[in-house]
C-alpha cells in the first residue's frame, strides 16, 4: 500500500492510496468477519462505527473488487 495524497475536507481527512487487489480482498474479508462475529454494541465499542457504516465500507470494497478487479475482466473459459 502506498499513500499518494492527503487532504482535509471540512472535518474529514481523505487519503488517496494505491492498494493491491489482494489487500482490498483482505480488508473486505475482515469487515465481513467483524459483521458476522460481533453484535452492534461490540462493533460500536471496538470501532466507533455503526453496523450500517461497516456494511457500507464492506459493500464499497466489494463493488471496487467486482468492477475493477483483474478477475472481473477475464473472459470465461469455453467448455466443450
Gaussian input, Z-matrix of N, CA and C with variables (Angstrom, degrees):
# hf/3-21g

backbone

0 1
 N
 C     1     B1
 C     2     B2     1     A1
 N     3     B3     2     A2     1     D1
 C     4     B4     3     A3     2     D2
 C     5     B5     4     A4     3     D3
 N     6     B6     5     A5     4     D4
 C     7     B7     6     A6     5     D5
 C     8     B8     7     A7     6     D6
 N     9     B9     8     A8     7     D7
 C    10    B10     9     A9     8     D8
 C    11    B11    10    A10     9     D9
 N    12    B12    11    A11    10    D10
 C    13    B13    12    A12    11    D11
 C    14    B14    13    A13    12    D12
 N    15    B15    14    A14    13    D13
 C    16    B16    15    A15    14    D14
 C    17    B17    16    A16    15    D15
 N    18    B18    17    A17    16    D16
 C    19    B19    18    A18    17    D17
 C    20    B20    19    A19    18    D18
 N    21    B21    20    A20    19    D19
 C    22    B22    21    A21    20    D20
 C    23    B23    22    A22    21    D21
 N    24    B24    23    A23    22    D22
 C    25    B25    24    A24    23    D23
 C    26    B26    25    A25    24    D24
 N    27    B27    26    A26    25    D25
 C    28    B28    27    A27    26    D26
 C    29    B29    28    A28    27    D27
 N    30    B30    29    A29    28    D28
 C    31    B31    30    A30    29    D29
 C    32    B32    31    A31    30    D30
 N    33    B33    32    A32    31    D31
 C    34    B34    33    A33    32    D32
 C    35    B35    34    A34    33    D33
 N    36    B36    35    A35    34    D34
 C    37    B37    36    A36    35    D35
 C    38    B38    37    A37    36    D36
 N    39    B39    38    A38    37    D37
 C    40    B40    39    A39    38    D38
 C    41    B41    40    A40    39    D39
 N    42    B42    41    A41    40    D40
 C    43    B43    42    A42    41    D41
 C    44    B44    43    A43    42    D42
 N    45    B45    44    A44    43    D43
 C    46    B46    45    A45    44    D44
 C    47    B47    46    A46    45    D45
 N    48    B48    47    A47    46    D46
 C    49    B49    48    A48    47    D47
 C    50    B50    49    A49    48    D48
 N    51    B51    50    A50    49    D49
 C    52    B52    51    A51    50    D50
 C    53    B53    52    A52    51    D51
 N    54    B54    53    A53    52    D52
 C    55    B55    54    A54    53    D53
 C    56    B56    55    A55    54    D54
 N    57    B57    56    A56    55    D55
 C    58    B58    57    A57    56    D56
 C    59    B59    58    A58    57    D57
 N    60    B60    59    A59    58    D58
 C    61    B61    60    A60    59    D59
 C    62    B62    61    A61    60    D60
 N    63    B63    62    A62    61    D61
 C    64    B64    63    A63    62    D62
 C    65    B65    64    A64    63    D63
 N    66    B66    65    A65    64    D64
 C    67    B67    66    A66    65    D65
 C    68    B68    67    A67    66    D66
 N    69    B69    68    A68    67    D67
 C    70    B70    69    A69    68    D68
 C    71    B71    70    A70    69    D69
 N    72    B72    71    A71    70    D70
 C    73    B73    72    A72    71    D71
 C    74    B74    73    A73    72    D72
 N    75    B75    74    A74    73    D73
 C    76    B76    75    A75    74    D74
 C    77    B77    76    A76    75    D75
 N    78    B78    77    A77    76    D76
 C    79    B79    78    A78    77    D77
 C    80    B80    79    A79    78    D78
 N    81    B81    80    A80    79    D79
 C    82    B82    81    A81    80    D80
 C    83    B83    82    A82    81    D81
 N    84    B84    83    A83    82    D82
 C    85    B85    84    A84    83    D83
 C    86    B86    85    A85    84    D84
 N    87    B87    86    A86    85    D85
 C    88    B88    87    A87    86    D86
 C    89    B89    88    A88    87    D87
 N    90    B90    89    A89    88    D88
 C    91    B91    90    A90    89    D89
 C    92    B92    91    A91    90    D90
 N    93    B93    92    A92    91    D91
 C    94    B94    93    A93    92    D92
 C    95    B95    94    A94    93    D93
 N    96    B96    95    A95    94    D94
 C    97    B97    96    A96    95    D95
 C    98    B98    97    A97    96    D96
 N    99    B99    98    A98    97    D97
 C   100   B100    99    A99    98    D98
 C   101   B101   100   A100    99    D99
 N   102   B102   101   A101   100   D100
 C   103   B103   102   A102   101   D101
 C   104   B104   103   A103   102   D102
 N   105   B105   104   A104   103   D103
 C   106   B106   105   A105   104   D104
 C   107   B107   106   A106   105   D105
 N   108   B108   107   A107   106   D106
 C   109   B109   108   A108   107   D107
 C   110   B110   109   A109   108   D108
 N   111   B111   110   A110   109   D109
 C   112   B112   111   A111   110   D110
 C   113   B113   112   A112   111   D111
 N   114   B114   113   A113   112   D112
 C   115   B115   114   A114   113   D113
 C   116   B116   115   A115   114   D114
 N   117   B117   116   A116   115   D115
 C   118   B118   117   A117   116   D116
 C   119   B119   118   A118   117   D117
 N   120   B120   119   A119   118   D118
 C   121   B121   120   A120   119   D119
 C   122   B122   121   A121   120   D120
 N   123   B123   122   A122   121   D121
 C   124   B124   123   A123   122   D122
 C   125   B125   124   A124   123   D123
 N   126   B126   125   A125   124   D124
 C   127   B127   126   A126   125   D125
 C   128   B128   127   A127   126   D126
 N   129   B129   128   A128   127   D127
 C   130   B130   129   A129   128   D128
 C   131   B131   130   A130   129   D129
 N   132   B132   131   A131   130   D130
 C   133   B133   132   A132   131   D131
 C   134   B134   133   A133   132   D132
 N   135   B135   134   A134   133   D133
 C   136   B136   135   A135   134   D134
 C   137   B137   136   A136   135   D135
 N   138   B138   137   A137   136   D136
 C   139   B139   138   A138   137   D137
 C   140   B140   139   A139   138   D138
 N   141   B141   140   A140   139   D139
 C   142   B142   141   A141   140   D140
 C   143   B143   142   A142   141   D141
 N   144   B144   143   A143   142   D142
 C   145   B145   144   A144   143   D143
 C   146   B146   145   A145   144   D144
 N   147   B147   146   A146   145   D145
 C   148   B148   147   A147   146   D146
 C   149   B149   148   A148   147   D147
 N   150   B150   149   A149   148   D148
 C   151   B151   150   A150   149   D149
 C   152   B152   151   A151   150   D150
 N   153   B153   152   A152   151   D151
 C   154   B154   153   A153   152   D152
 C   155   B155   154   A154   153   D153
 N   156   B156   155   A155   154   D154
 C   157   B157   156   A156   155   D155
 C   158   B158   157   A157   156   D156
 N   159   B159   158   A158   157   D157
 C   160   B160   159   A159   158   D158
 C   161   B161   160   A160   159   D159
 N   162   B162   161   A161   160   D160
 C   163   B163   162   A162   161   D161
 C   164   B164   163   A163   162   D162
 N   165   B165   164   A164   163   D163
 C   166   B166   165   A165   164   D164
 C   167   B167   166   A166   165   D165
 N   168   B168   167   A167   166   D166
 C   169   B169   168   A168   167   D167
 C   170   B170   169   A169   168   D168
 N   171   B171   170   A170   169   D169
 C   172   B172   171   A171   170   D170
 C   173   B173   172   A172   171   D171
 N   174   B174   173   A173   172   D172
 C   175   B175   174   A174   173   D173
 C   176   B176   175   A175   174   D174
 N   177   B177   176   A176   175   D175
 C   178   B178   177   A177   176   D176
 C   179   B179   178   A178   177   D177
 N   180   B180   179   A179   178   D178
 C   181   B181   180   A180   179   D179
 C   182   B182   181   A181   180   D180
 N   183   B183   182   A182   181   D181
 C   184   B184   183   A183   182   D182
 C   185   B185   184   A184   183   D183
 N   186   B186   185   A185   184   D184
 C   187   B187   186   A186   185   D185
 C   188   B188   187   A187   186   D186
 N   189   B189   188   A188   187   D187
 C   190   B190   189   A189   188   D188
 C   191   B191   190   A190   189   D189
 N   192   B192   191   A191   190   D190
 C   193   B193   192   A192   191   D191
 C   194   B194   193   A193   192   D192
 N   195   B195   194   A194   193   D193
 C   196   B196   195   A195   194   D194
 C   197   B197   196   A196   195   D195
 N   198   B198   197   A197   196   D196
 C   199   B199   198   A198   197   D197
 C   200   B200   199   A199   198   D198
 N   201   B201   200   A200   199   D199
 C   202   B202   201   A201   200   D200
 C   203   B203   202   A202   201   D201
 N   204   B204   203   A203   202   D202
 C   205   B205   204   A204   203   D203
 C   206   B206   205   A205   204   D204
 N   207   B207   206   A206   205   D205
 C   208   B208   207   A207   206   D206
 C   209   B209   208   A208   207   D207
 N   210   B210   209   A209   208   D208
 C   211   B211   210   A210   209   D209
 C   212   B212   211   A211   210   D210
 N   213   B213   212   A212   211   D211
 C   214   B214   213   A213   212   D212
 C   215   B215   214   A214   213   D213
 N   216   B216   215   A215   214   D214
 C   217   B217   216   A216   215   D215
 C   218   B218   217   A217   216   D216
 N   219   B219   218   A218   217   D217
 C   220   B220   219   A219   218   D218
 C   221   B221   220   A220   219   D219
 N   222   B222   221   A221   220   D220
 C   223   B223   222   A222   221   D221
 C   224   B224   223   A223   222   D222
 N   225   B225   224   A224   223   D223
 C   226   B226   225   A225   224   D224
 C   227   B227   226   A226   225   D225
 N   228   B228   227   A227   226   D226
 C   229   B229   228   A228   227   D227
 C   230   B230   229   A229   228   D228
 N   231   B231   230   A230   229   D229
 C   232   B232   231   A231   230   D230
 C   233   B233   232   A232   231   D231
 N   234   B234   233   A233   232   D232
 C   235   B235   234   A234   233   D233
 C   236   B236   235   A235   234   D234
 N   237   B237   236   A236   235   D235
 C   238   B238   237   A237   236   D236
 C   239   B239   238   A238   237   D237

   B1=1.4427
   B2=1.5226
   B3=1.3098
   B4=1.4598
   B5=1.5312
   B6=1.3216
   B7=1.4663
   B8=1.5252
   B9=1.3201
   B10=1.4620
   B11=1.5226
   B12=1.3176
   B13=1.4614
   B14=1.5244
   B15=1.3215
   B16=1.4602
   B17=1.5223
   B18=1.3213
   B19=1.4622
   B20=1.5169
   B21=1.3188
   B22=1.4596
   B23=1.5268
   B24=1.3362
   B25=1.4571
   B26=1.5169
   B27=1.3245
   B28=1.4642
   B29=1.5227
   B30=1.3228
   B31=1.4668
   B32=1.5331
   B33=1.3356
   B34=1.4620
   B35=1.5266
   B36=1.3246
   B37=1.4565
   B38=1.5218
   B39=1.3421
   B40=1.4568
   B41=1.5212
   B42=1.3201
   B43=1.4527
   B44=1.5196
   B45=1.3132
   B46=1.4558
   B47=1.5206
   B48=1.3286
   B49=1.4632
   B50=1.5139
   B51=1.3265
   B52=1.4623
   B53=1.5230
   B54=1.3389
   B55=1.4560
   B56=1.5276
   B57=1.3216
   B58=1.4610
   B59=1.5288
   B60=1.3164
   B61=1.4639
   B62=1.5319
   B63=1.3230
   B64=1.4672
   B65=1.5250
   B66=1.3245
   B67=1.4652
   B68=1.5185
   B69=1.3254
   B70=1.4680
   B71=1.5241
   B72=1.3338
   B73=1.4596
   B74=1.5226
   B75=1.3310
   B76=1.4743
   B77=1.5280
   B78=1.3327
   B79=1.4693
   B80=1.5221
   B81=1.3348
   B82=1.4679
   B83=1.5226
   B84=1.3287
   B85=1.4671
   B86=1.5304
   B87=1.3238
   B88=1.4680
   B89=1.5271
   B90=1.3209
   B91=1.4624
   B92=1.5294
   B93=1.3240
   B94=1.4662
   B95=1.5249
   B96=1.3246
   B97=1.4656
   B98=1.5268
   B99=1.3198
   B100=1.4695
   B101=1.5210
   B102=1.3281
   B103=1.4653
   B104=1.5247
   B105=1.3235
   B106=1.4672
   B107=1.5290
   B108=1.3254
   B109=1.4655
   B110=1.5261
   B111=1.3201
   B112=1.4613
   B113=1.5163
   B114=1.3220
   B115=1.4614
   B116=1.5318
   B117=1.3196
   B118=1.4656
   B119=1.5263
   B120=1.3263
   B121=1.4675
   B122=1.5292
   B123=1.3252
   B124=1.4637
   B125=1.5335
   B126=1.3232
   B127=1.4646
   B128=1.5278
   B129=1.3218
   B130=1.4710
   B131=1.5233
   B132=1.3208
   B133=1.4642
   B134=1.5256
   B135=1.3166
   B136=1.4664
   B137=1.5278
   B138=1.3358
   B139=1.4645
   B140=1.5213
   B141=1.3255
   B142=1.4545
   B143=1.5170
   B144=1.3202
   B145=1.4624
   B146=1.5258
   B147=1.3205
   B148=1.4648
   B149=1.5274
   B150=1.3174
   B151=1.4617
   B152=1.5248
   B153=1.3305
   B154=1.4723
   B155=1.5285
   B156=1.3310
   B157=1.4676
   B158=1.5283
   B159=1.3360
   B160=1.4591
   B161=1.5356
   B162=1.3285
   B163=1.4646
   B164=1.5269
   B165=1.3152
   B166=1.4665
   B167=1.5220
   B168=1.3332
   B169=1.4682
   B170=1.5253
   B171=1.3398
   B172=1.4650
   B173=1.5251
   B174=1.3224
   B175=1.4601
   B176=1.5276
   B177=1.3291
   B178=1.4712
   B179=1.5239
   B180=1.3269
   B181=1.4655
   B182=1.5268
   B183=1.3202
   B184=1.4682
   B185=1.5218
   B186=1.3172
   B187=1.4647
   B188=1.5346
   B189=1.3201
   B190=1.4625
   B191=1.5224
   B192=1.3258
   B193=1.4664
   B194=1.5320
   B195=1.3152
   B196=1.4630
   B197=1.5208
   B198=1.3219
   B199=1.4627
   B200=1.5200
   B201=1.3200
   B202=1.4558
   B203=1.5173
   B204=1.3109
   B205=1.4568
   B206=1.5141
   B207=1.3070
   B208=1.4646
   B209=1.5177
   B210=1.3269
   B211=1.4616
   B212=1.5231
   B213=1.3232
   B214=1.4581
   B215=1.5287
   B216=1.3312
   B217=1.4590
   B218=1.5261
   B219=1.3231
   B220=1.4630
   B221=1.5202
   B222=1.3302
   B223=1.4706
   B224=1.5269
   B225=1.3096
   B226=1.4568
   B227=1.5310
   B228=1.3235
   B229=1.4709
   B230=1.5206
   B231=1.3029
   B232=1.4657
   B233=1.5217
   B234=1.3207
   B235=1.4630
   B236=1.5242
   B237=1.3202
   B238=1.4732
   B239=1.4948
   A1=107.83
   A2=114.87
   A3=120.58
   A4=109.39
   A5=117.33
   A6=121.09
   A7=107.98
   A8=116.21
   A9=121.56
   A10=111.04
   A11=116.14
   A12=120.24
   A13=108.98
   A14=116.26
   A15=121.95
   A16=107.90
   A17=116.02
   A18=120.60
   A19=110.16
   A20=115.75
   A21=121.61
   A22=107.93
   A23=115.19
   A24=121.99
   A25=105.77
   A26=115.53
   A27=122.22
   A28=107.77
   A29=118.34
   A30=120.26
   A31=112.32
   A32=116.23
   A33=120.97
   A34=109.63
   A35=116.15
   A36=121.17
   A37=107.79
   A38=116.31
   A39=122.06
   A40=108.97
   A41=116.54
   A42=122.09
   A43=107.89
   A44=116.06
   A45=121.89
   A46=106.35
   A47=116.44
   A48=119.50
   A49=110.72
   A50=114.77
   A51=122.08
   A52=105.91
   A53=116.19
   A54=122.05
   A55=108.17
   A56=116.85
   A57=119.46
   A58=110.36
   A59=115.27
   A60=120.97
   A61=110.44
   A62=116.72
   A63=120.16
   A64=111.33
   A65=117.32
   A66=120.27
   A67=110.34
   A68=117.23
   A69=120.15
   A70=110.96
   A71=116.82
   A72=120.38
   A73=111.00
   A74=117.44
   A75=120.55
   A76=110.03
   A77=117.86
   A78=120.67
   A79=110.39
   A80=116.75
   A81=120.34
   A82=110.41
   A83=116.96
   A84=120.68
   A85=111.30
   A86=116.78
   A87=120.47
   A88=110.70
   A89=116.97
   A90=119.41
   A91=110.84
   A92=117.61
   A93=120.58
   A94=110.45
   A95=116.77
   A96=121.21
   A97=110.75
   A98=116.12
   A99=120.52
   A100=110.07
   A101=117.16
   A102=121.07
   A103=111.81
   A104=117.07
   A105=120.78
   A106=112.79
   A107=117.24
   A108=121.30
   A109=115.30
   A110=117.58
   A111=120.50
   A112=111.07
   A113=115.79
   A114=118.98
   A115=109.34
   A116=114.44
   A117=121.35
   A118=112.71
   A119=117.64
   A120=120.13
   A121=111.37
   A122=117.50
   A123=120.87
   A124=110.99
   A125=117.08
   A126=120.54
   A127=109.91
   A128=116.13
   A129=119.66
   A130=111.51
   A131=117.01
   A132=120.90
   A133=111.70
   A134=116.69
   A135=120.57
   A136=113.73
   A137=117.17
   A138=120.58
   A139=113.97
   A140=117.47
   A141=119.57
   A142=112.26
   A143=115.69
   A144=121.29
   A145=108.82
   A146=115.12
   A147=119.83
   A148=109.80
   A149=115.64
   A150=120.64
   A151=109.74
   A152=117.21
   A153=120.78
   A154=111.28
   A155=116.91
   A156=119.78
   A157=111.24
   A158=116.91
   A159=120.99
   A160=109.81
   A161=117.59
   A162=120.62
   A163=110.94
   A164=116.71
   A165=120.76
   A166=111.63
   A167=116.46
   A168=120.54
   A169=110.52
   A170=116.40
   A171=121.06
   A172=111.02
   A173=116.41
   A174=120.40
   A175=111.23
   A176=117.24
   A177=120.67
   A178=110.55
   A179=116.84
   A180=120.45
   A181=110.46
   A182=117.08
   A183=120.77
   A184=111.22
   A185=116.48
   A186=120.78
   A187=110.47
   A188=116.92
   A189=120.49
   A190=110.34
   A191=116.85
   A192=121.02
   A193=110.27
   A194=116.95
   A195=121.25
   A196=111.75
   A197=117.40
   A198=120.97
   A199=113.77
   A200=117.26
   A201=120.36
   A202=114.30
   A203=117.25
   A204=120.22
   A205=111.75
   A206=115.60
   A207=121.72
   A208=111.38
   A209=116.39
   A210=119.57
   A211=111.97
   A212=118.04
   A213=120.81
   A214=111.01
   A215=117.85
   A216=121.19
   A217=113.06
   A218=117.86
   A219=120.36
   A220=109.45
   A221=117.30
   A222=118.67
   A223=110.44
   A224=115.52
   A225=120.93
   A226=108.82
   A227=116.54
   A228=118.07
   A229=111.09
   A230=115.90
   A231=121.14
   A232=107.58
   A233=115.42
   A234=120.94
   A235=107.77
   A236=115.82
   A237=120.12
   A238=111.10
   D1=143.52
   D2=-179.41
   D3=-137.61
   D4=126.33
   D5=174.87
   D6=-79.00
   D7=128.42
   D8=-177.57
   D9=-101.73
   D10=-42.61
   D11=-175.09
   D12=-153.38
   D13=151.46
   D14=177.12
   D15=-139.09
   D16=133.18
   D17=178.64
   D18=-147.54
   D19=154.83
   D20=177.80
   D21=-105.05
   D22=127.64
   D23=175.19
   D24=-121.42
   D25=111.80
   D26=-172.76
   D27=57.10
   D28=-119.27
   D29=-179.02
   D30=-104.04
   D31=12.52
   D32=-177.03
   D33=-110.58
   D34=133.15
   D35=174.69
   D36=-95.45
   D37=122.43
   D38=178.72
   D39=-105.15
   D40=133.85
   D41=178.85
   D42=-119.91
   D43=127.07
   D44=173.05
   D45=-92.25
   D46=128.37
   D47=-175.60
   D48=-137.15
   D49=152.93
   D50=172.43
   D51=-101.56
   D52=119.44
   D53=-173.53
   D54=-129.56
   D55=139.02
   D56=178.54
   D57=-74.55
   D58=159.01
   D59=177.70
   D60=-61.28
   D61=-38.36
   D62=178.06
   D63=-63.77
   D64=-39.89
   D65=177.81
   D66=-62.86
   D67=-43.08
   D68=177.79
   D69=-59.71
   D70=-40.82
   D71=-179.95
   D72=-64.68
   D73=-37.72
   D74=178.27
   D75=-66.82
   D76=-43.01
   D77=179.06
   D78=-62.77
   D79=-41.56
   D80=178.76
   D81=-63.41
   D82=-42.92
   D83=179.42
   D84=-64.93
   D85=-38.54
   D86=179.29
   D87=-64.65
   D88=-43.56
   D89=178.88
   D90=-66.68
   D91=-38.20
   D92=176.74
   D93=-62.52
   D94=-41.76
   D95=178.46
   D96=-61.73
   D97=-44.63
   D98=178.53
   D99=-58.69
   D100=-46.83
   D101=-178.37
   D102=-65.29
   D103=-34.65
   D104=-179.94
   D105=-78.85
   D106=-23.88
   D107=-170.01
   D108=-103.96
   D109=-26.93
   D110=-173.08
   D111=-115.10
   D112=148.74
   D113=175.16
   D114=-85.83
   D115=174.49
   D116=-173.46
   D117=-57.20
   D118=-44.39
   D119=-177.72
   D120=-68.66
   D121=-36.49
   D122=179.19
   D123=-69.26
   D124=-38.04
   D125=176.00
   D126=-62.84
   D127=-45.84
   D128=179.34
   D129=-62.31
   D130=-41.35
   D131=-179.19
   D132=-66.77
   D133=-45.54
   D134=-175.19
   D135=-78.36
   D136=-34.88
   D137=-172.04
   D138=-114.93
   D139=-13.02
   D140=-177.50
   D141=65.91
   D142=28.88
   D143=-178.48
   D144=-138.17
   D145=158.33
   D146=177.64
   D147=-87.58
   D148=166.74
   D149=175.43
   D150=-58.33
   D151=-42.27
   D152=-179.81
   D153=-60.17
   D154=-40.01
   D155=179.24
   D156=-66.02
   D157=-44.02
   D158=179.56
   D159=-65.99
   D160=-42.02
   D161=177.18
   D162=-61.44
   D163=-39.89
   D164=178.74
   D165=-62.67
   D166=-43.31
   D167=177.80
   D168=-62.92
   D169=-45.54
   D170=179.31
   D171=-61.59
   D172=-43.32
   D173=-179.64
   D174=-65.49
   D175=-38.04
   D176=176.06
   D177=-61.59
   D178=-43.37
   D179=178.51
   D180=-62.78
   D181=-43.70
   D182=178.61
   D183=-59.58
   D184=-42.43
   D185=-179.24
   D186=-65.02
   D187=-43.82
   D188=178.66
   D189=-61.58
   D190=-45.28
   D191=-179.80
   D192=-62.69
   D193=-42.18
   D194=-178.79
   D195=-68.04
   D196=-45.26
   D197=-175.64
   D198=-78.97
   D199=-34.02
   D200=-171.74
   D201=-117.67
   D202=-3.30
   D203=-178.58
   D204=-70.82
   D205=153.22
   D206=-179.81
   D207=-58.03
   D208=-39.56
   D209=-178.04
   D210=-68.69
   D211=-21.54
   D212=178.82
   D213=-70.56
   D214=-20.47
   D215=-175.43
   D216=-105.47
   D217=-0.39
   D218=179.22
   D219=-83.65
   D220=131.57
   D221=176.83
   D222=-70.10
   D223=149.85
   D224=178.08
   D225=-70.81
   D226=141.49
   D227=176.91
   D228=-67.04
   D229=147.99
   D230=179.01
   D231=-89.31
   D232=123.40
   D233=-179.78
   D234=-100.07
   D235=127.09
   D236=-179.86
   D237=-106.86

